[in-house]
Amino acid sequence: MSHFSLRSTAQFLGLAGLVFAHPALEIVGHSSHRVAHTSGQVQQIQWLNCTDFVPSTLDPTELPSTLPDELRCGNLVVPMDHSKEICASNNITINFAMRRPNNPKGLIMYSPGGPGGEANSFAWSFALNISAEGSGFVGLEDYDFLAIDVRGTEYSNPLNCTSDAIFPSSIPSTQAQFDEFQNITTTVYNACEAQSTPQGILNFLRSEDLASDWDSVRAALGYDTMHLLGLSYGTLTGAIYAEKFPERVGRFVLDGVGSTNITLHTYTVSQIKALNRLLLRADAYCMNDTSCPFNSLGKAGAYPNVSADDIRALIPLEFFATAPNFTEFNLALAAATQGDASAFTYNGEFAAGFSAGVASTVALFCPDAQIPDTSFDAYTNVLNEVAAVDTYDMRFSLILFLNAICNFWPIHGDVNGPHPDNSTMLLVSSDFDLNTPVENLVSQAGDSPNSVVIIRHGDDHGSYFEATNQTFISVFEPGQTISGPEDPYLVPVGAAAGDGFDYE
């Protein structure tokens, strides 16, 4: 294990450093060689006018009137079911965006995860240099940079799961509540199935299907290998790709690891552990913030007993997920103790938006989930394991919530289980990542024993865009025992931890 200072690791944690620098990757200097394909083996790309495919996360009125030549947009027809040949009843269209230089050195794909969100805006941002995400890829201008909207999202055969279904803020703990989740989930599934085309698409949304789509685009672009930076759920598809197409793997970096080597049950328990760690991180932040209402109470004395389901749900969903905002959380909790819990309001606008987001997520999440027993008794066993590690009685996490829903989603897969591969990758996580707890990374290292592991000592989901703020990291070479996570009170808070806000 090695520790590095901020200045010496800034480039190492940047994408260029992650992909090219570490000697254990054993492929430094290799490029994504182009290879010729004969017609009939590979589908042809339909190049498009990018102005007709502006990502939904970008404001068209803020884009330049003339888009740069480096920005390219395309469609590729792929099989809906990759086990069969493309035909009139077995095809969907995948949409992607690229930044394409002259004479590229290779192909780098960026997958921001989700599931259910768009990806193409990252290629747009890079080509136009219009956001922090775009500027984060500086140094990679000599490579083809690819972002793909995965099947079922945005411009890639998007699903339509629109319904009036509203999920409650509480985790089901009785048979009656479990049955209520079943009724709501059935409503969502029926809406997805009735409104999405082509018929049967819901059966082909597993990470294995997405990995095959990635490989189809790679081949259509004429490369025999590709490099990858996968973030969050993109790490799951990246790991599946490495197992499925090992000969196509260049330099792969999985950041914020969603492991293939754990069950959904284990993931659920790990996220509850992570949520409890985040509560202590909020306390540590408060101890260093004189404006925090609980600052004078000292260590582990900041928080009153919280019992409302809405508050339990909003803590991970609104304050701690992705980039935790400890300042706003402490202020909101202080207000709640004085009778103003408005910051924790679940019903109404938040519930509607959250339920719609869940509907688009579960269509891609649940088909990867391995759930051998969907009974209430089996779910009760999960709740009991959660309670055993739930020190601060948080009771709610997104994966625990999705676990309940996936019991009733009729399509399950086997991604959450061992998928060993011998690829040499770089696996990255942070001590206090709620979305994909550091335990996931440790499990993935068991599936990928030749990989180098980096644990960033700080907050936030994903490390690439936080690289310039890091104080120290730990690096574990293949075969070394992976330790962590660190004590929430010993790791620095604020900018040193990657937080996008600071205390006074």
Buried (B, 14 or more C-beta within 10 A) or exposed (E): BEEBEBEEBBBBBBBBBBBBBBEEBEBEEBBBEBEEEEEEEBBEBEEBEBEEBBBEBBEEEEBEEEBBEBBBBBBBBBBBBBEEEBEEEBBBEBBBBBBBBEEBEBBBBBBBBBBBBBBBBBBBBBBBEBBEBBEBBEBBBEBBBBBBBBBBBBBBBBBEBEBEBBBBBBBBBEEEBBEBBBEBBBBBBEBBBEEBEEEEBBBBBBBBBBBBBBBBBBBBBBBBBBBBBBBBBBBBBBBBBBBBBEEBBBBBBBBBBBBBBBBBBBBBBBBBBBBBBBBBBBBBBBBBBEEBBBBEBEEEEBBEEBEBBBBBBBBBBBBBBEBBBBBEBBBBBBBBEEEEBEBBBBEEEBBEEBBBEBBBBBBBBBBBBBBEEBEBEEBBEBBEBBEEEBEBEBBBBBBBBBBBBBBBBEBBBEBBEEBEBEBBBBBBBBBBBBBBBBBBBBBBBBBBEBBBBBBBBBBBBBBBBBBBBBBBBBBBEEEEEBEBBBEBEEBBBBBBBBBBEEBE
